[in-house]
Amino acid sequence: MAEQKSVAVETVKKAKKRTIQYDRWGYFFIAPFFLVYIIFSLIPLATTFVYSFFEYYRDGLEIIGPNAKVAKYFSGKAEYYQWQIDDSIVALDDLVAKYESNSKVTLGLKTEICDTVFAIAEDIDSAKYEKNLAKIVDKAIKQKKTPVYVIEQAQALLSDTQPAIIANIKTVFNSNDNMWRYFTNTLIMWILGFVPQILISLLLAVWFTNTELRLKGQQFFKTVIYLPNLIMAAAFAMLFFSLFSVNGPINSIVVRFFDSMNAEGIAAGTIQPMERIRFFTSTGWTRVIVAIMNFLMWYGNTTILLMAGVMGIDNSLFEAARIDGANPIQIFFKITIPLLVPIFVYVLITSLIGGIQMFDVPQIITNGSGAPNRTTMTIIMKLNKHLASKNYGPAGVTSILIFAVTGILSGISYKISMRNYQNKK
């Protein structure tokens, strides 16, 4: 019996050796995806996150950083402001001699310290330094400290440092040039393009999927509406820039129409000939033109998604509604719209994510300036400015902010769209 068992075991082992394990080959087929993801997505994302924690930029050919901590009240290269810190500390030492140990602290001491420091330190953020010095003076007055104590604190304040990530965040959310302004610009232009996009796409989707209308040439129109999506955004932007320029065809048509309608008044001198419109010097016109381009580029794609959603609705529901006497408007609002909610949510979120990443169209239309007065500059355009100046710290913070917003919106999209399809206990 023992010999028979050993023979059987040997037979099984030989059979296993000859057997091809097909399931293992699956790992080889999916490995390229993971390699591409790690090299081109995961590593850049991790590097970006790391950059946000450091001062890291290029000054000409010289690389500054990476520094985990930076001066709190000074900006630029350390060699530029370090001598100002040292000289200011020496000057404040000379100020100590003016006060006796029993002297009282007054608000005038703050002004005297600031005048002494600001006369030497050119690269200091005077408003920030004076604000924090005022807190020290107020505390010294309440606790009845000596002027010498305040001056020593003022000297220590000059050498204060802060984490580089704090400085990067303050740079991104600077009061004069902050990210909320560019987020607002991006949101306005996205809304101007998305509202007509979803309305017209929904109308076309219903028309193309309605078996009662029997529209002719559907295949042709379905192809035509999607064509703008295939055109490079750069070429599309250059086309619109030419169309709406001062000497472009849109201006020529509008001016000729106005002048022809008022020919008699112009001849009599009671009406002035129309001047050409400078579209790209107007905030409203520039934003509308960007929105029109985004609408034309993406409404075909949205139409196809909504068509897929409508075609996924059981046709018997529409037939039952017609038998019950429902008119087309009632069918649209009571059946089509409610059952399209998951597709609507998907289109909304993906469009919003695309809107947050809006870059190429306004970049080309305004030559990267966000003109007029940076009212068309988007978040990604500002990120590109940081990258162009090799200022990787604020660029990293901006990228992480965009990633966080995108992740939150994606989570909301999944939660809403899958809510009715999840098993409830």
Secondary structure, 3 states (H helix, E strand, C coil): CHHHHHHHHHHHHHHHHHCCCHHHHHHHHHHHHHHHHHHHHHHHHHHHHHHCCCEEEEECCEEEEEECEEECCECCCHHHHHHHHHHHHHHHHHHHCCCCCCCCCCHHHHHHHHHHHHCCCCCECHHHHHHHHHHHHHHHHHCCCCHHHHHHHHHHHHCCEEEHHHHHHHHHECCCCEHHHHHHHHHHHHHHHHHHHHHHHHHHHHHHHCCCCCCCCHHHHHHHHHHHHHCCHHHHHHHHHHHCCCCCHHHHHHHHHHHHHCHHHHHHCCCCCCCCCCHHHCHHHHHHHHHHHHHHHHHHHHHHHHHHHHHCCCHHHHHHHHHCCCCHHHHHHHHHHHHCHHHHHHHHHHHHHHHHCCCHHHHHHCCCCCCCCCCCCCHHHHHHHHHHCCCHHHHHHHHHHHHHHHHHHHHHHHHHHCHHHCCCC
